[in-house]
């Protein structure tokens, strides 16, 4: 494993092309969804050119409210991945569950889709 392991890489979306010809077996994407970066923008990412075969993609979709889950599934399919898991991360700490994304009763969570 050590022979093939690469350190984590954090790059802005605009610099993804600089990674080629590297291929990654695990890709984690936490998209900065906003008015200037949409699901449509994300699906145009040339992920198949960056991902090894086989590989897994972890795609954060926020709390799942709105169209996040469905759009995330669509993006995975466009890239040629099948959703194989939907993981829910419940955020907690010792003091409280208060923080960004908090819902009633102080429950805070985010979801990610795993494609393989």
C-alpha positions, 0 to 999 in steps of 0.5 A: 500500500505504501508503494502506491499511496499518494498524499491527500490533494486539495485543489480548487475546481479550476485546477483539476486539469493539472492532476492529469495523468494521475488517477485516484482510487478514492475521490472526495468532493465537497462542492461549494454549491452557490449561485456561481457553482451549481450541480450543472457546473459540478457534473461537467467535471471530467471525473472519469479522467481523474478516477482509476478503474475501479474507484469510489467517489464520496460526494457531499450533498449537504443535509439532503434538503431540497434537491441535493440527494437527487441531483447528487445521484444524477451527477454520479450516474453521469460520471458512470458511477452507481450509488452504493451507499448514502451515509448520514453524518450526525454532527455532535460535540461535548457542549451541544449540537448547535452549529451550521445546519442545525435543525429543530431539537439541535440535531445537525447532520450532513449526507454524502453519497458513495458511488462505486 
